[in-house]
Structures are given as C-alpha cells and as structure tokens.
Amino acid sequence: MNPRTATAPTSTNTDVETLQNHVGGRWVTPETRDFSDVYNPATGRVIARAPLSTRADLDLAVQAAKRAFPGWRDTPVVLRARALLRFAQLLEAHAEELARTVTTEHGKTLDESRGSVRRGIECVEVACGAPSLMMGYGLENIATNIDSAVVRQPIGVVAAIAPFNFPAMVPLWFLPFAVATGNTIVVKPSEQVPLSQRLIFRLLEQCDLPPGVVNLVNGAREVVEGICDHPDIRAVSFVGSTPVARAVYQRGTHSGKRVQALGGAKNFVVVMPDADLDRAIGIITESFYGCAGERCLAGSVLVPVGEAHRESRDRLVESARSLKVGDGLEPGVQMGPVISGRHRDRVKQYIDQGVHEGARLVLDGRGVSVPGRETGFFVGPTVFDEVSARMKIGHEEIFGPVASIHAVKDLDEAIALMESHPNANATSIFTSSGKPAREFARRATASMVGVNIGVAAPMAYFPFGGARDSFFGDLKVHGRDAFDFYTDKKVTITRWF
C-alpha cells in the first residue's frame, strides 16, 4: 500500500531478535508467520525481524484499547497529564539511548537523531498542558433563564500510522495528545524502523498507564488497511507518501472516521539576489541534505531569482561536495545513508532519469563509497542544474539527497512555479528585504513557510501540515489542532424551573 513501507525480503537468520507487539499492557507474540527484516542502513546488516501482523492481531489491540477507554476517559485530566509528565522525564533520561536507536535503524546522523528526539519530547510537553487546552466555554442567559456550555470529550480508540523517516518523533506527534485528551491509541510504526517505538513503549510501561491505553502493533499494508476499516477505531493519523495518504483518507473517512493524512512534498527554496549567502548557504545545504533528504520538509528545488543563479548554484555545489558521508554514529559524519538498498537504487534511478531528460548534473553522488561500510545504503549529495518542471526530477518527490535547480527571472515566476505543483507542504525564501519576504509568505501555496529558514518546521505548539496534495483532512498535527482532532465538543443547554 505504501512504497515506503513495502515488505522487505524475509531473512533466514535466526540470530537476530524477533519483535513483539504491545497489547493490553504486555508484550505479546502476534499470530502472523510473516516477518520483515530490519536493517542498519549504514552496514546493510539485519538487526531485527519485525512481525507483519494480521487483522486479527490488530483486533486484539483495538479490543484492549476499547476496554481501557471508559476508565481512561473518566480519569481526571490532571492525572492524565501527570502520567505524561512522567513520560517526558523518562524520555529525557533516555534521550541519548533513543537517539542512538534512531540512528542505528534509520541511518541519520546522531545529531539529527538527537534533534528529532527533542522535537518528540516537546510534543509530550505541550500535551501536558491538557488541563488548560481542553477547557471549554460557556454563556449564561442565552435566553431567559437558559445557560449554555461547551465541554471537550475524548472520542474513543484512535490509531497512528507512522513513516520510516522519523522513527521516534512522528508517533509522538500523535500519542501524547491522544492520551492527554482521554483517548486510547494503537500505534503502527513503519516495519523498517520499529526499534525506537519498542524503546518508547518500554518507557511508557513505567508511567502507570492502565493496560490498553497505549498499544503497539507492528505490521505493513494489512494492518494499515485494517486500521482504516476497523469499526471500533474512531480516528486515524497518518504520515507517508501522497498516494497512500489519499488512500488512507478516502478509506478511513468512508468508514466514518476522522482522518488527518500527511502526504508527500516537493519543497521550493527561493533565493533572491539580495540573499546573504554567507549565512544562508549552510542553512540551504542542510535543508536539502539533512537526514539524507528523507524528510517531508527537505528542500527539493532551489529556485534562484535573476542574478542569484550562478553564485547560489556554485556555492551549493561547493557546500554539498564538502559534506562527509558515512555511518551516522561516527563523529564528524554530516550525512548518513538512505533507509534501504531498494530506496538507494530508486534514488539512483532518479539521477539516471535526470541525466536522460537533459538536466545538467553538476554533482554526482551515485559513486560514493564509505570505507568500512561498503555494504551500506549510501548515496552522495547530488545537484542538478537547468531542471524544468516537466522533468521527473523537477516534479516527483525523490526523497533523497538530490537538489534540482530551476532558475527564474523574478519572484512572480517563482511563485507561479510553486502554484503549478500539486504538492504544497513547505517552502522557504532567502532575502534581506521585507517586501519580497512578506509577498512570498502571503502568496505561497504551502502551509509552512520559512523566511531565511531552511526547514520550516513549526514547534509543537503550532499546527504542522501542508496543503493541496500534501495534506488530506481538516485539522493539522499537534498544537491546538490536536486537541480539536482528538475531542468532540459537546454543547449542553440548561434551564431550571
């Protein structure tokens, strides 16, 4: 169902650990006989086996969550918040261990993993404000001797379907908000990166949550489809590619669920002639090549305006060429591998396609080799110039360390380029002038806009999510939107005789 969560060949290696699900407060072995290998992308070695759970395995978790819901719903919100405060403390205490786990199973550098863990902890901290953020409102005498009040109430069992690119952070966009508002949850991590969530659930076991409030089900397509169809799941949160986000949204809403589905991206980074490139070029480079380009807010297309073209291109190439590629656990490494051998080959095919379509390849990352890590899934930083929107590399989401340069004559042409693309997740402009910055922020099609910011990622107390084909739903991720998504507003109208 999702090319990012496609089943890998099953290993015959019995020396690696086989993971379990977490259902009803305990670790359980699922019924499935199908498993997917979990790799360390820097070495290409299998480090675990993830069970590809069945719908029956999912139903066990949903029923556990359903049983836990009435008691958790009636638990005072301050007590729910205290459990999350304990969770935040445990995450802090184990932040380094969690970051190393993220790097081991995903490949991003240790500093990048630390940053993503920090973002996840911030979501927990914001969710701890539930006693205030769940407050309703009211008005007396809406008519003679009649009062009216609004309260927020949890909706029931909810589910989160997470991608591979942020193993710890993305599930924490959902779980703490769902739990703080009184819901119970089933989390399905990507089968490519299940180890971070296993560690997180071990920490959750120490937070005095009643059995069934939080549940973990490993799996792939069958579990995703089961979540969309299950009659006892009231809401679904998803992050992944646009085709699958659309499918999850359509299938989930058809089953009567609330759905927030975050899809793919093609993020444009505009550079005006007055941009301070001495300060900006490092930020732009990190935007394109941080996490090996495997993030929904990564820069995809550099759009230099007018005379900014030559210098911004040359400096990006110079900066990208200087990046040290290697095992993210090693000191000094600035860019790690991509997630899998299959994805490495896919990214290289895009580079081949760009050459075939006539784009000018000014930095080629296909031949990168890391001594001592020859079996790792590496692609080096790559830069194409003279890219058009008609080319695949200029239009499709590559999700790898490939920068495309599409020069334009003015800001209007840059905005028209963005408007012509169906995705609208994030975008940035680099300039020293207020007028183009304001005009860009006002007219940009994307919902997350950066001004002299390479990765326009909102903090946990603001909404996160794109527009057009980058987001399907009505309420975004975290911030106040999360409290709206996970609660129903009940209105009571009262008259006493």
C-alpha positions in Angstrom: 0.0 0.0 0.0 2.9 2.3 0.7 6.2 2.2 -1.2 7.9 3.5 1.9 6.6 0.5 3.9 7.0 -2.2 1.3 7.8 -5.6 2.7 11.5 -6.4 2.6 12.7 -10.0 1.9 12.5 -12.1 5.0 15.8 -13.2 6.4 16.6 -16.8 7.3 18.9 -15.5 10.0 17.6 -16.8 13.3 20.3 -15.0 15.4 18.5 -11.6 15.2 15.7 -10.7 17.6 12.1 -11.1 16.6 10.0 -8.2 17.9 6.6 -8.4 19.6 3.5 -6.3 19.8 2.5 -4.4 22.9 -1.2 -5.1 23.7 -3.2 -4.5 26.8 -0.2 -3.6 28.9 2.1 -6.5 28.0 4.3 -7.8 25.2 2.6 -10.4 23.1 3.7 -12.6 20.2 1.4 -12.0 17.2 -0.2 -14.8 15.3 1.5 -14.0 12.0 4.1 -16.2 10.3 5.3 -13.4 8.1 8.2 -11.1 9.1 10.2 -8.2 7.6 13.9 -7.7 8.1 15.1 -4.5 9.9 18.4 -3.2 8.7 21.1 -1.0 9.9 21.4 1.2 6.7 25.0 2.1 7.4 26.1 -1.5 7.3 23.4 -3.2 5.3 23.1 -5.9 8.1 19.9 -7.3 9.5 19.5 -6.2 13.2 15.9 -7.4 13.9 12.8 -9.0 12.5 9.5 -7.2 12.6 6.3 -9.2 12.6 3.9 -8.4 9.8 0.8 -8.6 12.0 -2.6 -9.7 10.7 -6.0 -8.1 11.1 -6.6 -10.5 14.0 -3.5 -9.2 15.7 -4.7 -5.6 15.2 -8.2 -6.5 16.6 -6.6 -7.8 19.8 -5.0 -4.4 20.3 -8.2 -2.5 19.3 -10.3 -4.5 21.8 -7.7 -3.9 24.5 -7.9 -0.1 23.8 -11.7 -0.3 23.7 -11.8 -1.9 27.1 -9.4 0.7 28.6 -11.3 3.7 27.2 -14.1 4.1 29.7 -11.8 4.2 32.7 -9.2 6.4 31.0 -11.9 8.8 29.7 -13.1 9.2 33.3 -9.6 9.7 34.7 -9.2 13.4 35.7 -7.3 15.3 33.0 -4.7 16.4 35.6 -3.9 12.8 36.4 -3.6 12.0 32.7 -1.2 15.0 32.4 0.9 13.7 35.3 1.4 10.4 33.5 2.7 12.3 30.5 4.9 14.4 32.7 6.5 11.1 33.9 6.8 10.0 30.3 8.6 13.3 29.4 11.0 12.8 32.3 11.8 9.2 31.1 12.3 10.4 27.6 14.8 13.0 28.8 16.6 10.4 30.9 16.8 8.0 27.9 17.2 10.6 25.1 20.7 9.6 24.1 19.8 5.9 24.1 16.7 6.7 21.9 18.8 8.9 19.6 21.3 6.1 19.0 18.5 3.7 18.3 17.1 6.0 15.7 20.4 6.3 14.0 21.0 2.6 14.1 17.8 1.7 12.4 17.3 4.7 10.2 20.8 5.9 9.4 20.6 9.7 10.0 23.4 11.3 12.0 23.4 11.2 15.7 22.9 14.9 15.9 19.9 14.7 13.6 18.5 11.9 15.7 19.0 13.9 18.9 17.2 16.8 17.3 14.2 14.6 16.3 14.0 13.1 19.8 14.0 16.6 21.2 11.1 17.6 18.9 9.2 14.5 20.1 9.7 15.4 23.8 8.4 18.9 23.1 5.2 17.4 21.8 4.8 15.5 25.1 5.4 18.7 27.0 2.7 20.6 25.0 0.3 17.7 25.6 0.9 18.1 29.3 -1.0 21.4 29.1 -4.2 19.4 28.5 -5.9 20.8 31.7 -5.9 24.2 30.1 -6.1 23.3 26.5 -9.1 21.1 27.0 -11.1 23.8 28.6 -14.5 24.5 27.1 -16.5 27.7 27.3 -20.0 28.8 28.2 -22.5 31.7 28.3 -25.3 32.3 30.8 -28.7 33.7 29.8 -28.5 32.8 26.1 -32.3 33.2 26.6 -34.3 34.0 29.7 -33.1 31.6 32.5 -31.2 29.4 30.0 -27.5 28.8 30.1 -25.2 27.0 27.6 -21.8 25.4 28.0 -19.3 23.6 25.8 -17.0 20.8 27.1 -14.4 18.7 25.2 -14.7 15.0 25.5 -12.5 12.2 24.0 -13.7 10.3 21.0 -12.6 6.8 21.8 -10.0 4.5 20.2 -7.6 6.2 17.8 -4.7 5.0 15.7 -1.5 6.4 14.3 0.4 5.1 11.2 4.0 6.3 11.2 6.6 6.5 8.4 10.2 5.4 8.4 11.9 8.7 8.3 11.4 9.8 11.9 11.0 6.6 14.0 10.8 8.3 17.4 9.4 11.8 16.6 6.4 11.2 14.3 4.5 8.8 16.6 5.0 11.4 19.4 3.1 13.9 17.2 0.0 11.8 18.0 0.3 9.5 21.1 0.7 12.2 23.8 -2.1 14.3 22.5 -4.5 11.4 22.1 -3.7 10.1 25.6 -3.8 13.5 27.3 -7.3 14.1 25.9 -8.6 10.8 27.3 -8.5 8.6 24.2 -6.7 5.2 23.9 -4.4 4.5 21.0 -2.9 1.9 18.7 0.4 2.8 17.1 1.7 1.2 14.0 5.3 2.1 13.3 7.0 1.5 10.0 8.2 -2.1 9.8 11.5 -0.7 8.6 12.2 1.2 11.9 10.3 -0.5 14.8 13.1 -0.4 17.4 12.6 3.2 18.5 9.0 2.6 19.3 9.8 -0.6 21.2 12.0 1.5 23.5 9.4 4.2 23.8 6.8 1.7 24.8 9.2 0.3 27.4 9.3 3.7 28.9 5.5 4.1 28.7 5.3 0.9 30.8 6.8 2.9 33.7 4.2 5.7 33.5 1.4 3.9 35.4 -0.9 4.0 32.4 -3.8 1.5 32.7 -3.4 -1.6 30.5 -4.7 -0.9 27.0 -4.4 2.9 27.0 -1.4 2.6 24.6 -0.8 -0.3 22.2 1.8 -1.1 19.6 1.1 -3.3 16.5 3.9 -4.0 14.1 2.9 -4.6 10.5 2.6 -3.3 7.0 -0.2 -3.0 4.4 -2.7 -5.4 6.1 -2.5 -3.5 9.4 -2.9 -0.1 7.6 -6.0 -1.3 5.8 -7.3 -2.9 8.9 -7.0 0.4 10.8 -8.9 2.2 8.1 -11.7 -0.4 8.1 -12.0 -1.3 11.8 -15.4 -0.2 13.2 -14.1 0.5 16.7 -11.3 2.9 15.6 -12.7 6.5 15.6 -9.8 8.5 14.2 -6.7 7.8 12.1 -3.4 9.9 11.9 -1.1 9.0 9.0 2.2 10.3 7.6 3.6 8.9 4.3 3.5 9.4 0.6 0.8 11.3 -1.2 -0.8 8.3 -3.0 -1.1 6.4 0.3 -2.2 9.4 2.3 -5.0 9.9 -0.2 -6.0 6.2 0.0 -5.9 6.3 3.8 -8.0 9.4 3.9 -10.6 8.1 1.5 -10.8 4.6 3.0 -10.9 5.9 6.6 -13.5 8.6 6.0 -15.6 6.1 4.0 -15.6 4.1 7.2 -16.8 7.1 9.2 -13.5 8.0 10.8 -11.8 11.3 11.4 -8.6 11.3 9.4 -5.5 13.5 9.2 -3.2 12.2 6.4 0.1 14.0 5.7 1.4 13.2 2.2 4.4 13.9 0.1 6.2 17.1 -0.8 8.2 19.0 -3.4 9.5 21.9 -1.5 10.8 25.0 -3.2 13.6 27.1 -1.8 13.7 30.6 -3.3 16.9 32.6 -3.3 16.6 36.3 -4.0 19.5 38.3 -5.4 19.9 40.2 -2.1 20.1 37.0 0.0 23.0 36.8 2.4 24.6 33.7 1.1 27.4 33.8 3.6 24.8 33.0 6.2 22.3 31.2 4.1 24.3 28.6 2.1 24.9 26.3 5.1 21.2 26.5 6.0 20.2 25.7 2.5 22.6 22.8 2.3 21.2 21.3 5.5 17.7 21.7 4.1 18.5 19.6 1.0 20.8 17.1 2.6 19.9 16.8 6.2 18.6 13.3 7.0 19.9 12.3 3.5 16.9 14.3 2.1 14.4 11.8 3.7 12.1 14.2 5.3 8.9 15.8 4.2 10.3 19.3 4.8 13.5 18.8 2.9 14.4 21.3 0.2 13.8 19.7 -3.2 14.1 22.5 -5.8 16.4 25.5 -5.4 14.8 28.5 -7.2 17.4 31.3 -7.7 15.9 34.5 -8.9 17.7 36.5 -11.6 21.4 37.1 -10.9 21.3 34.9 -7.8 21.5 31.8 -10.1 25.3 31.4 -10.7 26.5 32.2 -7.2 23.9 30.2 -5.3 24.5 27.2 -7.6 28.2 27.2 -7.3 28.2 27.7 -3.5 25.6 24.9 -3.0 27.8 22.6 -5.1 30.8 23.5 -3.1 29.0 23.1 0.2 27.4 19.8 -0.8 30.7 18.4 -2.0 32.3 19.1 1.3 29.8 17.0 3.3 31.2 14.0 5.0 29.1 10.9 4.2 29.2 7.9 6.4 27.8 6.0 9.4 25.7 8.4 11.4 27.1 7.0 14.6 30.6 8.1 13.7 31.9 11.5 14.8 32.2 14.1 12.1 29.7 12.5 9.7 27.3 15.0 8.3 25.1 12.8 6.1 24.2 9.2 6.6 22.7 6.5 4.3 19.2 6.2 2.9 16.9 3.8 4.5 17.4 0.7 2.3 19.1 -0.8 -0.7 15.8 -0.6 -2.6 15.5 3.1 -1.8 19.1 3.7 -2.7 18.5 2.2 -6.1 15.4 4.2 -6.5 17.2 7.5 -5.8 20.0 6.5 -8.3 17.3 5.8 -10.9 16.0 9.3 -10.5 19.6 10.6 -11.1 19.8 8.5 -14.2 16.5 9.8 -15.3 17.6 13.4 -14.8 20.6 12.9 -17.0 18.5 11.2 -19.6 16.0 14.1 -19.6 18.7 16.7 -20.2 19.3 18.3 -16.8 22.9 19.3 -16.2 24.4 17.1 -13.5 26.9 19.3 -11.7 27.5 17.0 -8.6 27.0 13.2 -8.9 26.5 11.2 -5.7 26.0 7.8 -7.4 29.6 6.6 -6.9 30.0 7.5 -3.3 31.8 4.8 -1.2 32.3 4.8 2.6 35.4 2.8 3.7 34.5 0.1 6.1 30.8 0.5 5.2 30.8 -0.8 1.6 27.6 -2.7 2.2 25.7 0.3 3.5 22.9 2.1 1.6 24.7 5.3 0.6 24.0 7.9 -2.0 26.1 11.1 -2.0 24.9 14.6 -2.3 23.8 15.3 -5.8 23.0 18.6 -7.7 21.2 19.1 -11.0 21.1 22.5 -12.8 18.8 23.5 -15.7 15.9 21.5 -14.3 12.4 22.1 -15.6 9.1 21.3 -14.0 8.4 18.9 -16.9 11.2 16.6 -15.8 10.6 13.8 -13.3 13.3 15.1 -11.0 11.7 18.6 -11.1 8.2 17.3 -10.4 8.2 14.0 -8.5 9.2 13.5 -4.8 12.6 11.9 -4.8 13.0 11.6 -1.0 16.8 11.5 -1.2 19.9 13.8 -1.3 19.2 15.3 -4.8 18.9 19.0 -5.3 17.3 20.4 -8.5 18.0 23.9 -9.6 15.3 25.8 -11.5 16.3 29.4 -12.2 13.6 32.1 -12.7 13.6 35.7 -13.7 11.6 37.2 -10.8 9.6 36.4 -7.7 6.3 36.2 -9.7 7.8 33.4 -11.8 9.0 31.6 -8.6 5.5 31.7 -7.1 3.9 30.6 -10.4 6.3 27.6 -10.3 5.0 26.7 -6.8 1.4 27.2 -7.8 1.8 24.8 -10.8 2.8 21.9 -8.5 0.1 19.8 -6.8 2.1 19.4 -3.5 2.3 22.3 -1.1 4.0 21.2 2.1 6.7 23.7 3.0 8.6 26.4 1.2 11.3 29.0 2.1 12.7 32.3 0.8 16.1 33.8 1.4 16.2 37.5 1.2 17.4 40.6 3.0 14.3 42.6 2.1 10.9 42.8 3.8 8.8 43.4 0.8 9.6 40.1 -1.1 9.5 38.2 2.1 6.0 39.5 3.0 4.8 38.9 -0.5 6.2 35.4 -0.6 4.7 34.4 2.8 1.3 35.8 1.7 1.1 34.1 -1.7 2.9 30.8 -1.1 0.7 27.8 -1.7 2.4 25.8 1.1 1.1 25.9 4.6 4.5 26.0 6.3 6.6 29.0 5.1 10.2 29.9 6.1 11.8 33.3 5.7 15.6 32.8 5.9 14.7 29.4 7.4 15.7 26.2 5.5 13.4 23.8 7.2 10.1 25.5 8.1 9.1 23.0 10.8 6.6 24.5 13.3 7.2 24.0 17.0 4.9 21.6 18.8 2.5 24.3 19.9 1.8 25.3 16.3 0.0 23.3 13.7 2.0 21.1 11.4 0.8 20.1 7.9 0.7 21.0 4.3 -1.9 21.9 1.7 -3.2 20.5 -1.6 -1.9 17.0 -2.2 0.4 17.2 0.8 -2.4 17.0 3.3 -5.8 15.3 3.5 -8.1 16.4 6.3 -9.3 19.4 8.2 -7.2 19.6 11.3 -3.4 19.6 11.3 -0.9 17.8 13.5 0.0 18.9 17.1 -0.6 22.3 18.6 -4.2 23.3 19.3 -5.4 21.4 16.2 -4.5 18.2 18.1 -6.9 19.0 20.9 -9.6 19.6 18.3 -8.9 16.4 16.4 -8.9 14.2 19.4 -12.0 15.6 21.1 -15.7 16.2 20.4 -17.3 19.5 21.5 -20.4 18.7 23.5 -22.9 21.6 24.0 -25.3 21.5 27.0 -28.2 23.9 27.1 -29.8 24.1 30.6 -33.0 25.6 32.0 -34.1 25.1 35.6 -37.7 25.7 36.5 
